[in-house]
Amino acid sequence: MDLSDLLAIFGPGVSGAVFATGWWFWVDAVVCSSVKVPFVHYLPGIFASLSALMFNSVNKEDIDYSPYAEGEWRLKLWLFIAYVVSFVSLAASVGLLIQDALVESGPSAWAGVAGVLQCVFVLISGLIYWVSHSE
């Protein structure tokens, strides 16, 4: 067995475990928070999960990497939008972490840290699955 076979076998399971770990961090922060966590804090994780779904809906074999051919511009645009959504969700979670650290009346800083960890783990799991799944 070579590395690509092992990645095809274990990749989706590892991806699911990483995804669940990311959401577990967030659920732990919400449950352990002493104040009600506003819905705005949920949005980066939701959008990170949506972007992982977006770029996993693209088949790798359909992407044309030729610089001179027109290729599938709609497919490349979809991937671009998916990556923009993923990085915006990561930036939003970092912004909420900074806000939570500076404001005394809001959720604790752990909610902000958990939001960043959630986005990072969800996006890593999406990339693991995209690399490992085969048609």
Secondary structure by P-SEA (a helix, b strand, c coil): ccaaaaaaacaaaaaaaaaaaaaaaaaaaaaacccccccccaaaaaaaaaaaaaaaacccccccccccccccaaaaaaaaaaaaaaaaaaaaaaaaaaaaacccccccaaaaaaaaaaaaaaaaaaaaaaacccc
